[in-house]
Amino acid sequence: MKGNKVSAVWSRLVRWHQLARERACLRRISDATLKDLGLSRADVEIESHRHFWEDPFNK
């Protein structure tokens, strides 16, 4: 039982780290590329300033 809890905590930490990395990468995307993706700089600002624990997919 304890191993499952440790695994769950580890998975959560890994996911939070992944979200932080993805949001940092998102901030570096050019405006032209964002336009191709259908995103605005404002969309990026909103997403990239979310807290690391705010997981839009609740993974």
SULHULIN-V395586 format. One record per backbone hydrogen bond with DSSP energy under -0.5 kcal/mol. NH is the residue of the N-H (numbers start at 1). CO is the residue of the C=O. E is the energy in kcal/mol with one decimal. If there is no record, write none. Layout:
BEGIN
((NH,CO,E) (NH,CO,E))
END
This chain:
BEGIN
((5,1,-1.5) (6,2,-2.2) (7,3,-2.5) (8,4,-2.3) (9,5,-2.5) (10,6,-2.7) (11,7,-2.6) (12,8,-2.1) (13,9,-2.4) (14,10,-2.5) (15,11,-2.4) (16,12,-2.5) (17,13,-2.2) (18,14,-2.4) (19,15,-2.6) (20,16,-2.2) (21,17,-2.3) (22,18,-2.7) (23,19,-2.5) (24,20,-1.9) (25,21,-2.4) (26,22,-2.3) (27,23,-1.5) (28,24,-0.7) (28,25,-1.1) (29,26,-1.2) (34,30,-2.5) (35,31,-2.4) (36,32,-1.9) (37,33,-1.7) (38,34,-0.7) (38,35,-1.1) (39,34,-3.1) (44,40,-1.9) (45,41,-2.5) (46,42,-2.3) (47,43,-2.5) (48,44,-3.3) (49,45,-1.0) (50,47,-1.4) (54,51,-2.0) (55,53,-1.3) (56,54,-0.7) (58,55,-1.4))
END
